[in-house]
Each structure stands twice: as C-alpha cells, then as structure tokens.
Amino acid sequence: MIHLEFVDRAHSIQTVPMVCMHCDSPTCAEVCPADAIKRTEDGVVQSARKPRCIACSNCVLACPFGVPKMNSSFGLMMKCDMCYDRSQAGKKPMCAAVCPSGALFFGTREEVAHLRPRSRILDRFEFGAQTITTKVKLMVPRDSTEPQLHVTGALEAVQEEDPFEEIALEGFP
Amino acid sequence: MQDHPAEFPPDNASQAPAVLPRIRFPDGRPEADQPGWRHAFPIDWGRDQVVSRRDFTRLMVLTGLAFTVAQFGVGLASLRAGRARPEPKALARVEEIPVGETVRLHYPGPRDPILLTHLSTGGFVAYGQLCTHLQCPVVPRAELGRLECPCHNGWFDMAEGRPMAGPPRRPLTRIRLEIRDGVIHATGVEERTA
C-alpha cells in the first residue's frame, strides 16, 4: 500500500508518495499490543496478521512515517509490505514497477549506483529522541554531509505558521 | 558479484560496530539485556512461535488418544488386582478389643490401612480406611455408630459401611473376618459398588 502526501497543501496539489520504510526496529510492531505485526527474514515489515490484529490503531498513531492505515471494514491494519505477493514471485513492488520517473526504485545497490551516480544513500532518520535506521533508502546528493535526516527539526521549521490561514482569508474576505 | 562502490556501502557499514545484531532494539542495548517479554513476543516472524490450527488440533487429538489408551491400561490393572486373592492374616485376639473400640491395622499389605471395630451390638467388622470419595482416611465416631470422613464431611454407617451422607456414594471396602479360637482372621477383601 502506497499513499500520497501533499507537499504544500495550501498552495499546491503536488504530492509525494510515501511507502513503508521497513525500519530495523519497527515502531509499529513495538507498540502493537496484540503481537500482530511481524517482520519477515528479508527485513520486510508485514501488514498486521489478521488472526491477531485487534484494530486498535496504536501502530497508526505510533509510526513516525505515518505508514500504517487502519482498514475499518476489515478490522485490520494494512500497510506497504513491498508487495509481498509480487516480490515473492520475483517481481518488483507495484509502485516501483509503474513509476515513470524512477522516483521509486527497487533493485540492487549496483543498479541504483549506476542510475544515480551523483547521489548517496541515507537511511537514518531522527525524530526527536528516536533515531531510526530503515531498510528503504533515501537518495540524497552525494556532496551532502548530513549523516541523518532531522525530521522533527524540519517539521518545526515549516509549522511556524498555519498554512491554511491565508486560504481561509481568501475564501471569506 | 562485484564489490560495493565506496559510496554505496553494504547495509551495516554505516554504523560504528563492524557486525550489527540482526535486531536493533529501541533502547540500543544488546539482545541479552532486553526484558524477557521480548523473547515471548518477537518482532521477527521466524522467531515467533506460531501455533497453527493444525498443530493445536494434533495436540488435542493425540492427548485425547493417550488418555483413552491409558483408560484401558487402568482397567486391565484393576482387573488383575481384583483377581489376586490376599493371604489370610491374623489381626488380633478378641479380648484385645473392648466393645465399641476400633483399632487401626493393615491388611492385606502393610500400606492398606483398615479399621477393625468391635460393634456395641456384638460382633466384629473391618473396613478399609480409605473413603470411597477421594481416598481420605475415615475416622470412627463410636458415639454415633458411624465413620466420618473429615475431608468433605462424608459419613458411613458402622454396621455395614454404607454411605449415609456427604459426597461418597459407594460403601467402604469390607474386610471379610473369621474368628477361630478367639483370634480374628482377615480372609479377604470385598470391594463393593453399591
């Protein structure tokens, strides 16, 4: 399951895709009270297991990337599992298979090194006191020196003012 | 397979230690220092001890089968035990037991306690001491003419050993007695069902 996030909802309809980052220490699984979220041996964090999931949405609230989604009609948390049915059969996940611009890529390090010669990988994210290392990598400019992405710092920078305030004034003068 | 280019190191190379544990815990401590529940509720699928429906069914069926087979074993053992005829044994002299008194003896084996009573109506009776409810030892209540099982307030009548009140439903095991030349002999054990 992939979902789209708006980059700047107030001014643009531009979206970015968000896939599960498949953390080394998955917060969704850490907080699951029913022991329903499991990671397979290839490091892919799976959707909640149907016999165990109690649809409490703890994972939905806890995931720092906002990946798990509660499917209320199923009573089941569902999330990106790297299209387990496809990747088991040797195919790429659907998002990477259909992405026309290569923004989402599924392949080996050699392949991506060839495709993105001016980039390096970044797989550490800092959320306040929590640092997360992920299986899904971000490609960043190679000359950047930051060892990890400071997500909370970036969020605080953009949330200084209410982005909807301006729209509200425009709509109701 | 060629080596990784320097700017694309293998997964674990960006971290300080050379070899990282397969699982990275949120508190950063090694697996040995983690609380016990982490072993009971592992995140990794392979470590999860899944009990499938089939495993559970197999357990239930095999356990039930074992108990069923064991029932036949118990039945055979009791059949064999019932066929054995205990040796007669001299228990006591008649004058040793005053009227209304009860003595505790063992028959047929040294681990089978019995109660030998001189009834106030005359005559001797002997019963196995084990209550027929849950094998508690019964105690004589001469003033009531009864035997009491204190465990669950079971009562037996002294003359016949039949249950009068409480949980027991079967009479006490009766010891067949024979008096020859002033000596009381036990000659057999009579298991009774009603």
Boltz contact constraints between the chains, C-beta under 6 A:
constraints:
  - contact:
      token1: [A, 24]
      token2: [B, 24]
      max_distance: 6.0
  - contact:
      token1: [A, 25]
      token2: [B, 24]
      max_distance: 6.0
  - contact:
      token1: [A, 25]
      token2: [B, 26]
      max_distance: 6.0
  - contact:
      token1: [A, 29]
      token2: [B, 43]
      max_distance: 6.0
  - contact:
      token1: [A, 35]
      token2: [B, 41]
      max_distance: 6.0
  - contact:
      token1: [A, 38]
      token2: [B, 45]
      max_distance: 6.0
  - contact:
      token1: [A, 39]
      token2: [B, 43]
      max_distance: 6.0
  - contact:
      token1: [A, 39]
      token2: [B, 44]
      max_distance: 6.0
  - contact:
      token1: [A, 40]
      token2: [B, 45]
      max_distance: 6.0
  - contact:
      token1: [A, 41]
      token2: [B, 46]
      max_distance: 6.0
  - contact:
      token1: [A, 109]
      token2: [B, 4]
      max_distance: 6.0
  - contact:
      token1: [A, 109]
      token2: [B, 8]
      max_distance: 6.0
  - contact:
      token1: [A, 113]
      token2: [B, 5]
      max_distance: 6.0
  - contact:
      token1: [A, 113]
      token2: [B, 8]
      max_distance: 6.0
  - contact:
      token1: [A, 120]
      token2: [B, 7]
      max_distance: 6.0
